[in-house]
Amino acid sequence: MNRHPNRLAAEKSPYLLQHAHNPVDWLPWGEEAFRKARADNKPLFLSIGYSTCHWCHVMERECFEDEETAALLNSVTVPVKIDREERPDLDGVYMTACQLMTGSGGWPLSIFADHQGRPFFAATYIPKHTRFGRMGLMDLLPRISEVWNRRAGDVEQTAGSVTAALKDQQHPAPLDTAPGPDVLDTAYRQLAQRFDAEHGGFGQAPKFPSPHQLLFLLRHHKRTNDRLPLDMVAQTLTAMRLGGIFDHVGLGFHRYSTGADWLLPHFEKMLYDQAMLLMAYTEGHQATGDPLFKRAAMETAAYVTHALVGAEGGFHSAEDADSEGEEGKFYVWTEAELADTLSPQDAAFYAGLYGFKPGGNFAEEASGQETGSNIPHLSAPPRDADEARLESIRQKLFEAREKRVHPHKDDKILTDWNGLMVAALAQAGRILDAPKLVRAASRAADFVLARLRGADGRLLHRYRDGEAKVPGNLDDHAFLAWGFVELYQATFDLGWLQAALDTAEQMLAHFKDPERGGFFFTADDAETVLTRRKDAFDAAMPSGNSVAMLVLLKLSRLAARYDLAEEAHRLVLSLGENVTHFPSGFTMLLCGLDFALGPGADVVLSGPDDASLEPFLAALRGRYLPNTLVLKRDEAGELASLASYTAGMCPVDGKATAYVCRDGLCEPPTTDVVKMMELLEKK
């Protein structure tokens, strides 16, 4: 495009920069946009999306790059572009408003708002022209102008009622007592009712991986010894790894499946999905011993540490679904392309094993017509005897695919998503005995501490092109603290435990609701738009409150900080009856509740050297014990400065020793690995 840039050209957000040469007179969110709207007496048009959003690209090509549509949009509104990943505070408020007004949501999110930022009309994707009952911008904008200029009372009434509803949502009636095991049972039954017994996963199309639901089911299996939740997890993890939602050539997982059978994905790849799925496959392997799950975990980590890592160790956000204007073009294969890349024998072998069809198995979503292209997928795990051959073929296909036009990569680095990936890599490195993953997690955590903290020591949300910006939100603090906790568990470096405590203290100081408990999404000194929201529902990512609860509970035991457990207790009470009525919508929160209810144990290892402790650590790696925490006593006694109860836990007779403690009481120390594991399995 040769158009003159608009005022997005000075921004760092990849999404805003994608629109910097639109004929739309875009402004970034800020006071300038509001001043212009007041001066021109026009409504604000808030267009919210992200750089790897397929339908955002569609709307841009159809509307925002179109001179006619842009001219009308500029004349009727003050257009504002917002990156939902850079400003999740704004996106969260306006997405909730859209759901209240229309019953649904999604991106691109299209909001018409008054000069206070209050929405009076909401939609998602809007075409240029009206079709199939969906009003187009060319018809909608004159109506918006007419309402704005001639029916100001209607605008005021709608904007006021929506804003009031948003504020009312933030104050559910608190619970009198914390939920008990019956809520965990109810959540399991609700998930079981939605479980797809044929294909795995929950519900029908479109089908999302929802890894936090799997993490909850693994804990429910451990709690109840019921085999069914474990079978649900195993079937789902297997189906996803075999299906087209997994990138069998470049590794890693696509966003979601457009069908119930996991074949046809929405092809974008998000960092947070990789993180949560890495956790699910790691814990799934630990709980079942299935080698396919270990392989999937290592492959996901390999994708992230190859394709998404930045030069300094922080992780980039996403890769697009589209290339050359087509969704999935980078990822699919024709049989002719196989033949050009592989020997005839390997091409036939691969095509047969990975479900290729002469007409293609990848159909156009709109028409259902065959395209000649294929999405590699499996119907069963390959034989071990074929593993070496398949890896050789994969490498050849990968090298050939690298020569194609790549999808756009969103290279901004977000504190919250990096926190999730740090937690996932540290956990996987510990459980799967893969030190390189722990090193990658440590490097990313070091990057966040070095680049995403302001001069005042407060966390910032986004880093790109040398600039750290946007005040940190609740997710930034909760997810990063989780990463630090997992790094301590993987390395026993007290610096990570201290970092987790420091981050939790900042979270308490700036995000806590002192009246009702729980945490607001934005800090007490941050910009407030319409309302200071408090999220608990676990969507594509777990909510900040859910992770905060788990982190506070873990830190309360690791550092004997019982005040943190009290904050976690107040948090769950503050969320109200939503948790008890629809607990399957809060499965990450229920992982924290399961941790709180126990049984759980803390193991303090004490030995003359690290090598002497390895048999104990190996035994712990081999058993699924999600509510067990491990500490290592150091000879200098530094651990005791954070966890005073460990001060006297010395090696017995100079041998490696385990101290198993639960509910404030410690069993007699043991130098026997088998005895340690028996103590941990006691109910």
Order of alpha helices (4+ residues) and beta strands (2+ residues): alpha-beta-alpha-beta-alpha-alpha-beta-alpha-beta-beta-alpha-alpha-alpha-alpha-alpha-beta-beta-beta-alpha-alpha-beta-beta-beta-alpha-alpha-alpha-beta-beta-alpha-alpha-beta-beta-alpha-alpha-alpha-alpha-alpha-alpha-beta-alpha-beta-alpha-beta-beta-alpha
